[in-house]
Amino acid sequence: MQQSIKTSEALFAQAQIMIPGGVNSPVRAFRSVGGTPRFFAKAQGAYGWDADGNRYVDYICSWGPAIVGHAHPEVIAAVQKAAADGLSFGAPTAAEVEIAEWIRSHLPSMEMMRLTSSGTEATMSAIRVARGYTGRSKIIKFEGCYHGHVDSLLVKAGSGLLTFGNPTSAGVPKSFAEETLVLDYNDIEGIQACFAEHGPQIAGVIVEPIAGNMNLVKPREGFLEALRAACDAHGAVLIFDEVMTGFRVGPQGVQGLSGIRPDLTTLGKVIGGGMPMGAFGGRKDIMQCVAPLGPVYQAGTLSGNPVAVAAGLATLRLISAPGFFDQLTAMTAQLMQDLQSIAHESGEENFCADSVGGMFGIYFSKSPPVTFEDVNQSNRDQFNRFFHAMLKRGVYLAPSAFEAGFLSIAHAGEPIAQTLQAARESFKEIIGAR
Ligand SMILES: *Cc1c(COP(=O)(O)O)cnc(C)c1O
């Protein structure tokens, strides 16, 4: 089933002359797994086609947004209708009010909100609001959580306990990184110790309440509760970054699943239905700090873009269908269970899988990770072999052991059957090769 990828190879060679790494977002470059990235030509339902005409069952789903399947006819119709009425006005529209109402009815913690054009803008703005509201400057983040390419969040832990962060990217001044405290995900004592030492300076805590940017890592019992309690005790703002998990793990995000109410929430990915969109919002008294009501400046020429809002609203309507999340959750869990059985039957004991809603993690380790270090310890070489074995059989997984995977409702039936067959052959191949 080895495909020809001549066009992708040629495009990649040409792209690398003009675009750093040949891609407009780094993970697309396949650096972690090696090989040639596939240039996509189109996608429909659960499938994507590359520029050479090879078909793949797509488990990236645009990193989450394609939850109803690619190019769903109702989403496309909504986009076409909105586009025909004008692409952008720089003035408010009725659809923005409608999507804000829809979001608030599902995530009641978002009493007021602003729309943005990306998840990064949402997290950047939420942090500014937390700082403006509290008059403090320090932010806590967790190792392995990703919140977009915001300067003060491209930071990793320094050496030693409770040190200030070091930049993970060139171009981020050390002085910015020093405003960020980096703790281990799921380390409850770490939170308490950090607040005990720095409480009066901490503006807020930003967390992926279920982490999806170091593969899928769930919060341990009591972790989110400890964050809520520490923020309450010290007057800090708790920010749930639900850019990935919002309308992906369930209709009310992780806040619905956990019952923990954040002060601010950031959204993106699914709420744009495949178009560029994000949102941040939360407690009214905090969001009233945002201009023009308050002193925190935030703006966007294309924020609330009518075409993006139309795609988002159409997607949100589709996932509101009765039983949508029950079906997606059950399908995803069953696929993970089947992959794990196939791995073990093939003799790959060092494999496990987990999921929440339509988001999943596959791990070349004995048990699901709890920290970033656990993910680091998994067998990444074996993951890379598995990735390529699946890819050549027409199954497109995320090209890194540090990424989560995504299903759409359109994966039911044939796409999943093809995936399981590919997995049987792939595990055999990678075991044989070891
Ligand atoms: C994708 C993501 C972001 C960044 O969103 P962009 O739209 O890529 O800027 C922020 N936070 C989380 C949790 C994400 O998964």
The ligand as an SDF file (V2000), in Angstrom:
LIG
                    3D

 15 15  0  0  0  0  0  0  0  0999 V2000
   -4.2070   25.1470   19.7740 C   0  0  0  0  0  0  0  0  0  0  0  0
   -4.1060   25.6760   21.1400 C   0  0  0  0  0  0  0  0  0  0  0  0
   -3.8360   27.0290   21.3980 C   0  0  0  0  0  0  0  0  0  0  0  0
   -3.4720   28.0060   20.3180 C   0  0  0  0  0  0  0  0  0  0  0  0
   -4.4870   28.2040   19.4060 O   0  0  0  0  0  0  0  0  0  0  0  0
   -4.1160   28.7780   17.9380 P   0  0  0  0  0  0  0  0  0  0  0  0
   -5.4390   28.9500   17.2760 O   0  0  0  0  0  0  0  0  0  0  0  0
   -3.2240   27.7570   17.3070 O   0  0  0  0  0  0  0  0  0  0  0  0
   -3.4060   30.0730   18.1530 O   0  0  0  0  0  0  0  0  0  0  0  0
   -3.8880   27.4740   22.7100 C   0  0  0  0  0  0  0  0  0  0  0  0
   -4.1670   26.6250   23.7190 N   0  0  0  0  0  0  0  0  0  0  0  0
   -4.4100   25.3260   23.5130 C   0  0  0  0  0  0  0  0  0  0  0  0
   -4.7480   24.4510   24.6570 C   0  0  0  0  0  0  0  0  0  0  0  0
   -4.3740   24.8010   22.2250 C   0  0  0  0  0  0  0  0  0  0  0  0
   -4.5720   23.4950   22.0340 O   0  0  0  0  0  0  0  0  0  0  0  0
  1  2  1  0
  2  3  1  0
  2 14  2  0
  3  4  1  0
  3 10  2  0
  4  5  1  0
  5  6  1  0
  6  7  2  0
  6  8  1  0
  6  9  1  0
 10 11  1  0
 11 12  2  0
 12 13  1  0
 12 14  1  0
 14 15  1  0
M  END
$$$$
